[in-house]
Amino acid sequence: MNFRAFGEPYPGEAAKPVCARSSTLAYAKKAISCFVPRVAVQWDPIRKEGNPTRSELVNKVIKTVKRFEVRRQGVQSAARRPIEYEEFVNLLTLVRAAQGKGALKYVVSSVLTLQWHMITRIDDMMQLKFESFSPNVQHPRSLLCQLRWSKNISEERDAPEQILLGSLDPPVCVLLNLAVHVEMTTAGNSSYVFGSPQDGDRVVRRFLQDMFGDEAFHKLKDGNLGTHSLRKGAATYATRSGLPKDYINRRGRWRTQKSIVDVYIDNAQPYPDAVAATVLTGPLGPCFYVIKEGMKRVSDDLLVNQISSVIKQKMGRDLARELGVVLLWASLVPDGTFNYELLPPPLNQRVVTAYRDAGGNVSVNPVKRVPVQVTGEGAQLQLIELHEANDISSTAPAEHRCAQNASGRQHDERDLSSENRHAA
């Protein structure tokens, strides 16, 4: 260990660990321990028996190296720092504007936004299959995703269904990026969402390194950036936004201490998961893509068979309808509204043509984005649409209209009682 860290077996007092970090020594210790027959036996320095990696001298060397690292006298860390939210948005803008990348930039955009939204690793994203997505029966206009392949998942209970929400900020909207990717780049027979699980992560890593090295990418602080920066960045951003650590643990599927009662309680906790998803949609918050009242030209046949036919083939009719609404909204957003194109020109033209052929007026967007507020507790979740005052009565669900009417009646009753008191 001394030779690995200091470059000499018997370092002096002035020696510095300039050859290896403490994490490298700890990994070497763990690797050697795997080949020791008596792995659980403490090392006996007199008899020279047992597991040498459990020697007190070995642990002392690692502690010494850590002390030098704190003083910045050791090897510089190569760990990836968390990416800042502004850097993340800048990265997404550069990815979508990349020249000569073809359809790969739409794949990477979907990978990055979904990785951020789910707080997961790039390796887990490459193992994601189309069957992992399902419609949210309890809360339409949102999706469910079950990430079964993860470093911390060892049993089925560790992989609950988690909600996917749209964002009012299009660059980070996971639904928009997923819809564009699936409709544009997944016409093959692969069951994996992002292509080959063997080398897909390497392709994304090379793409990201090119983006991080681009002059247009502005770093806000020093430190290395990589694919793991997104998981660190999402968790850090959620913490800074006031999200409890337990909610972040649940959203990121990190291993937590379990008790016997956890066996009898459903592992799906929609409210904490939805709160975390809401925070990760960005400062503008989550939204639903809602078809405006009276838009009779927007039919299921248009959404499923004309706009999102590839999505229907890969993910089913229900998901094709939900994501078709997203694509329809993006295709009819006026030019110049955002600083980059929401849809690739071929897809945008196809959607607009399909809507025009169905008799729709392309000068009016039939879809609007409605902000969403999350309420509830534990397994009870309510997603409340925050409609504007002038269209609540026509577009809001029945329970929202009832709540508004009840509030109005209470207000009238208070005014009437006040008038009676003054008259008396």
PETA-V228666 format. One record per backbone hydrogen bond with DSSP energy under -1.0 kcal/mol. NH is the residue of the N-H (numbers start at 1). CO is the residue of the C=O. Records with the same first field share a line. If there is no record, write none. Layout:
# PETA-V228666
NH = CO ; CO
This chain:
# PETA-V228666
5 = 1
6 = 2
15 = 12
18 = 16
19 = 5
25 = 21
26 = 22
27 = 23
28 = 24
29 = 25
30 = 26
31 = 27
32 = 28
33 = 29
35 = 32
36 = 33
39 = 37
41 = 38
44 = 49
48 = 44
49 = 44
51 = 41
54 = 51
55 = 52
59 = 55
60 = 56
61 = 57
62 = 58
63 = 59
64 = 60
65 = 61
66 = 62
67 = 63
68 = 64
69 = 65
70 = 66
71 = 67
72 = 69
73 = 68
81 = 224
83 = 229
88 = 84
89 = 85
90 = 86
91 = 87
92 = 88
93 = 89
94 = 90
95 = 91
96 = 92
97 = 93
98 = 95
104 = 101
107 = 103
108 = 104
109 = 105
110 = 106
111 = 107
112 = 108
113 = 109
114 = 110
115 = 111
116 = 112
117 = 113
118 = 114
120 = 115
125 = 121
126 = 122
128 = 125
130 = 191
132 = 129
133 = 130
134 = 144
136 = 142
143 = 164
144 = 134
145 = 162
146 = 132
148 = 146
153 = 150
158 = 155
159 = 156
162 = 145
164 = 143
168 = 285
172 = 169
173 = 170
177 = 173
178 = 174
179 = 175
180 = 176
181 = 177
182 = 178
183 = 179
184 = 180
185 = 181
186 = 182
193 = 128
200 = 196
203 = 199
204 = 200
205 = 201
206 = 202
207 = 203
208 = 204
209 = 205
210 = 206
211 = 207
212 = 208
213 = 209
214 = 211
217 = 214
230 = 227
232 = 228
233 = 229
234 = 230
235 = 231
236 = 232
237 = 233
238 = 234
239 = 235
240 = 236
241 = 237
242 = 239
243 = 238
248 = 244
249 = 245
250 = 246
251 = 247
252 = 248
254 = 249
262 = 259
263 = 260
264 = 261
271 = 378
273 = 269
274 = 270
275 = 271
276 = 272
277 = 273
278 = 274
279 = 275
280 = 276
281 = 278
282 = 279
285 = 282
287 = 166
288 = 370
290 = 368
292 = 366
295 = 292
296 = 294
298 = 295
299 = 297
303 = 299
304 = 300
305 = 301
307 = 302
308 = 303
312 = 308
313 = 309
314 = 310
315 = 311
316 = 312
320 = 316
321 = 317
322 = 318
323 = 319
324 = 320
325 = 321
326 = 322
327 = 323
328 = 324
329 = 325
330 = 326
331 = 327
332 = 328
337 = 334
348 = 344
349 = 345
350 = 346
351 = 347
352 = 348
353 = 349
354 = 350
355 = 351
356 = 352
357 = 353
358 = 354
359 = 356
360 = 355
364 = 361
368 = 290
370 = 288
372 = 286
373 = 384
375 = 382
377 = 380
380 = 377
382 = 375
384 = 373
386 = 371
387 = 385
391 = 388
395 = 391
396 = 392
401 = 397
402 = 398
403 = 399
404 = 400
405 = 401
406 = 402
407 = 403
408 = 404
409 = 405
410 = 406
411 = 407
412 = 408
413 = 409
414 = 410
415 = 411
416 = 412
417 = 413
418 = 414
419 = 415
420 = 416
421 = 417
422 = 418
423 = 419
424 = 420
